[in-house]
Amino acid sequence: MSEREYRTVKASQTVLKELMVPSYANFGGKVHGGVILSLMDKIAYTCAASHVKGYCVTASVDSVNFLNPVEVGELLTLSASVNYVGNSSLEIGIKVISEDFRLGIVKHTNTSYFTMVAMDEDTRAPIPVPGLILEDEREIKRFIEGRIRKQLKTSHRAEMKKIRRNLDLMTEIKSLDGEHCRLYKA
């Protein structure tokens, strides 16, 4: 891509619907969280690859909070959209809704943000991604929030690196008093 291309958010928005079948159930009878995460990864890839028109990999996943359980027999609808693009990375916003047809109940079950990186299929090196054409306030807001999330992740990584480098283990061991742990003594 010699000259930077731009694509609309709508051009790569993706919806995935899947019926939750008995084989997806965990020991508690609910749909296993790993099944939902797998579907989220699938739609994140599809959305990112549609925007890039090429191969992408999952670089990170922001926290995934399971807001409501998903039952076997419900229809899961996942919606994905490119919220933010950097040089070679894209933030994909995902919203998951479950629907119980029998009872007419619709529940928001998850929202998460996946960071995907566009890769050259031969060299496996990151490649530039097309920019985003932001067409309304919602898309502008999502782009700005995505940029802020990226800045926060970068500063958090730097802060954790600094903490690990300067960690005084003896001081920190003393701070464990009152925590829900016990030190093993041989």
C-alpha positions as CSV (number, residue, x, y, z in Angstrom):
1,M,0.0,0.0,0.0
2,S,2.0,3.0,-1.3
3,E,-0.5,5.7,-0.6
4,R,-2.5,5.4,2.6
5,E,-6.0,4.2,1.8
6,Y,-9.1,5.0,3.9
7,R,-12.2,2.9,4.4
8,T,-15.4,3.5,6.2
9,V,-16.3,1.8,9.5
10,K,-19.5,0.4,8.0
11,A,-17.5,-1.3,5.2
12,S,-16.1,-3.9,7.6
13,Q,-18.8,-4.1,10.3
14,T,-19.6,-7.8,10.9
15,V,-22.4,-9.7,12.6
16,L,-22.2,-13.4,13.6
17,K,-25.2,-15.3,14.9
18,E,-24.9,-18.8,16.4
19,L,-27.3,-21.0,18.2
20,M,-25.9,-22.2,21.6
21,V,-26.1,-26.1,21.4
22,P,-25.7,-28.6,24.3
23,S,-22.1,-29.5,23.3
24,Y,-21.2,-25.9,24.3
25,A,-22.3,-26.3,27.9
26,N,-20.0,-26.3,30.9
27,F,-20.4,-28.4,34.1
28,G,-22.8,-25.8,35.4
29,G,-25.1,-26.2,32.4
30,K,-24.3,-22.7,31.0
31,V,-22.5,-22.0,27.8
32,H,-18.7,-22.3,28.4
33,G,-16.9,-18.9,28.4
34,G,-14.3,-20.4,26.2
35,V,-16.9,-21.0,23.4
36,I,-17.9,-17.3,23.6
37,L,-14.3,-16.1,23.6
38,S,-13.6,-18.3,20.5
39,L,-16.6,-16.7,18.7
40,M,-15.4,-13.3,19.7
41,D,-11.9,-14.0,18.3
42,K,-13.5,-15.3,15.1
43,I,-15.5,-12.1,14.6
44,A,-12.6,-9.9,15.5
45,Y,-10.5,-11.6,12.8
46,T,-13.3,-11.3,10.3
47,C,-13.9,-7.6,10.9
48,A,-10.2,-6.7,10.9
49,A,-9.4,-8.8,7.8
50,S,-12.3,-7.2,6.0
51,H,-10.9,-3.7,6.8
52,V,-7.3,-4.7,5.9
53,K,-8.3,-6.9,3.0
54,G,-5.6,-9.3,4.3
55,Y,-4.3,-11.4,7.1
56,C,-4.5,-10.3,10.7
57,V,-3.5,-11.8,14.1
58,T,-4.9,-11.2,17.6
59,A,-2.4,-9.2,19.6
60,S,-4.4,-8.6,22.8
61,V,-7.8,-8.8,24.3
62,D,-9.0,-6.2,26.8
63,S,-10.9,-7.5,29.8
64,V,-13.9,-9.7,29.0
65,N,-16.6,-9.4,31.6
66,F,-19.3,-12.0,31.5
67,L,-22.3,-9.8,32.4
68,N,-25.0,-12.4,32.1
69,P,-24.8,-16.2,31.6
70,V,-25.6,-17.7,28.2
71,E,-28.0,-20.6,28.2
72,V,-28.1,-23.6,25.8
73,G,-30.8,-22.9,23.3
74,E,-30.2,-19.2,23.1
75,L,-29.2,-17.4,20.0
76,L,-25.9,-15.4,20.4
77,T,-25.5,-12.4,18.2
78,L,-22.0,-10.9,18.1
79,S,-21.5,-7.5,16.4
80,A,-18.0,-6.2,15.6
81,S,-16.7,-2.8,14.3
82,V,-13.3,-1.3,13.7
83,N,-13.1,1.5,16.4
84,Y,-9.6,2.7,16.0
85,V,-6.6,2.1,13.7
86,G,-2.9,2.8,14.3
87,N,-0.1,2.1,11.9
88,S,-0.4,-1.7,11.7
89,S,-3.0,-2.4,14.5
90,L,-6.7,-2.1,14.7
91,E,-9.0,-2.1,17.7
92,I,-12.1,-4.1,17.1
93,G,-15.1,-3.4,19.4
94,I,-17.3,-6.4,20.1
95,K,-20.8,-6.5,21.6
96,V,-22.5,-9.9,22.4
97,I,-26.2,-10.2,22.9
98,S,-28.1,-13.5,23.8
99,E,-31.7,-14.0,23.0
100,D,-34.1,-16.6,24.5
101,F,-36.8,-17.1,21.9
102,R,-39.2,-19.0,24.3
103,L,-39.2,-16.3,27.0
104,G,-38.6,-13.3,24.8
105,I,-35.6,-12.3,26.9
106,V,-32.7,-10.4,25.3
107,K,-29.5,-9.9,27.4
108,H,-26.3,-8.0,26.9
109,T,-23.7,-10.6,27.8
110,N,-20.3,-9.2,26.8
111,T,-18.4,-6.2,25.5
112,S,-14.7,-6.4,24.7
113,Y,-12.0,-4.8,22.6
114,F,-9.6,-6.9,20.6
115,T,-6.4,-5.5,19.2
116,M,-5.5,-7.1,15.9
117,V,-2.3,-6.6,13.8
118,A,-2.2,-6.7,10.0
119,M,0.5,-9.1,8.9
120,D,2.3,-9.8,5.6
121,E,1.5,-13.4,4.9
122,D,5.0,-14.2,3.5
123,T,7.3,-12.3,5.9
124,R,4.9,-12.4,9.0
125,A,5.9,-8.7,9.6
126,P,3.4,-6.1,10.5
127,I,2.1,-4.0,7.6
128,P,0.2,-0.6,7.4
129,V,-3.5,-0.7,7.7
130,P,-6.0,1.6,5.9
131,G,-7.2,4.6,7.8
132,L,-10.8,5.1,9.0
133,I,-13.4,7.4,7.5
134,L,-15.4,8.6,10.5
135,E,-18.9,9.4,9.4
136,D,-20.8,10.3,12.6
137,E,-20.3,11.3,16.2
138,R,-20.5,7.7,17.4
139,E,-17.6,6.7,15.2
140,I,-15.6,9.7,16.2
141,K,-16.2,9.0,19.9
142,R,-15.2,5.3,19.5
143,F,-12.0,6.3,17.6
144,I,-11.0,8.7,20.4
145,E,-11.8,6.2,23.1
146,G,-9.8,3.6,21.2
147,R,-6.8,6.0,21.0
148,I,-7.1,6.6,24.8
149,R,-7.3,2.8,25.5
150,K,-4.1,2.4,23.4
151,Q,-2.3,5.2,25.4
152,L,-3.5,3.7,28.7
153,K,-2.3,0.2,27.8
154,T,1.1,1.6,26.7
155,S,1.5,3.6,29.9
156,H,0.3,0.6,32.0
157,R,2.9,-1.7,30.4
158,A,5.7,0.9,31.1
159,E,4.5,1.3,34.7
160,M,4.4,-2.5,35.3
161,K,7.9,-2.9,33.8
162,K,9.2,-0.1,36.1
163,I,7.5,-1.8,39.2
164,R,9.0,-5.2,38.3
165,R,12.5,-3.7,37.9
166,N,12.3,-1.8,41.2
167,L,10.4,-4.4,43.3
168,D,11.8,-4.7,46.8
169,L,10.7,-8.2,47.7
170,M,11.3,-7.9,51.5
171,T,9.2,-4.8,51.7
172,E,6.4,-6.3,49.6
173,I,6.4,-9.5,51.7
174,K,5.8,-7.4,54.8
175,S,2.8,-5.8,53.0
176,L,1.2,-9.2,52.6
177,D,0.1,-9.2,56.2
178,G,-3.7,-9.2,56.3
179,E,-3.9,-10.5,52.7
180,H,-5.7,-13.8,52.0
181,C,-2.4,-15.8,51.6
182,R,0.0,-17.7,53.6
183,L,3.8,-17.9,53.0
184,Y,5.2,-21.4,52.7
185,K,8.0,-22.2,55.2
186,A,10.1,-25.2,54.6
